[in-house]
Amino acid sequence: MKAEHEDLLRRLALNEEGVLASLLGSGFADDEPVALDAKTTALVRLAGLIALESAPATYQWSVTRALAAGASDDEVVGVLVALAPIVGNVRVSSAAPEVALAIGCQLDLPCDG
């Protein structure tokens, strides 16, 4: 018998009808994936939002969830550091001020006006 994770990977790879719908429709924002704790899930989701250049409000939501799940400010910032070689400086630089605001940092950046 195949392990549960192997079956899920196979179904995702085959784009099996309904598998994503069942994952997204199961309370996606609140459920923990199999084998990931709440903190890891929140940090991975933050990484995904940064990689996709998400809207500022989603950074606030995601950082708040990560902190509530037990992530430290350093771990949240560590997500940016870990992503830099993968997504590039531009995405990390644009996300950094939004993440800083979400964790309550004051960066004292120069204003454009």
C-alpha positions, 0 to 999 in steps of 0.5 A: 500500500502506498503512503498517504503522501505518495498518493497525494503527490501522484494525484497532484502530478496527474492533475486529478480532477477535484484534488485541488478543489478538495484541498482548497475547499477544506478550509485552506487558510486554517487547516494544517497540511499533513506533516507540517505544524502550524508555525511551519505552515504559516512560514511556508505560506508567507514564502509563497506570498512573497514569491508571488509578490502578493498584496501588502494586506496579505503579508500582514495576514500571513505574518500575523498568523505566523507569529500567532503560531509561535514564529519569532520575528527572526524566523519571519525575517529568515523567510526573506533571507532564505528566499532571496537567492530563489526569487531575487532581490527585487521581490525580497526588497519590495516585500521587506517593508511590508513584512517589517510593518507586519511585525511592527518594525520601524525602518525609517526609510527615505520618503519619495516626496 
